[in-house]
């Protein structure tokens, strides 16, 4: 294999996959999208576990690296360092970018993901969990609003992997029942990123190549498929996640 071969991006229509696609488009690298049928358990097959033992997307296969790489933050750092873009060299700005990348990876992504998870349940099913993650989501959205209130980008003086990583999650605000007009600074920041040609290309391609397969596997998901997807075992109380199928 050589560096001229395309990178393979394994994933679905999720923020963590979208951020990697944005990075690939920003770097103008050739890549192939490979859909992973999560609701059919493809992420748990021996073949996929060789790519990522944790059984999660995204994963890239980059000929320049020579081995699979998982975890979207690690992927962004690898690509940024390999190609010398969107992550400053040794400087205070570099570590500010990495700090805010970690905020997304450790806080924004997990907390907004949990809020999304519990919003799938019937009303009143898990009031404490829903209330807890609703409060965390609002706190994190306000954090982003405050962060970009007097600056163009999240970290440093330039658009970086901190912005790339956070943007797809920030687009969940309306999905979480909040009004973007209540977050004027974040609205401006989001629009600046959304209008970038690379972002437009990445999002269009993800929809074009992943929307159909994702909808097919979601609507065909059985109860056992949903159990496997959500990690339900005899130790986990049964809940009604059939609303997932209505999202397709």
Helices and strands as residue ranges (DSSP letters): E 7-11, H 15-26, E 31-35, G 38-40, G 42-44, H 46-51, E 59-61, E 68-70, H 72-83, H 92-103, I 104-108, H 109-119, H 127-147, H 161-170, G 180-182, H 184-194, H 197-219, H 223-229, H 243-246
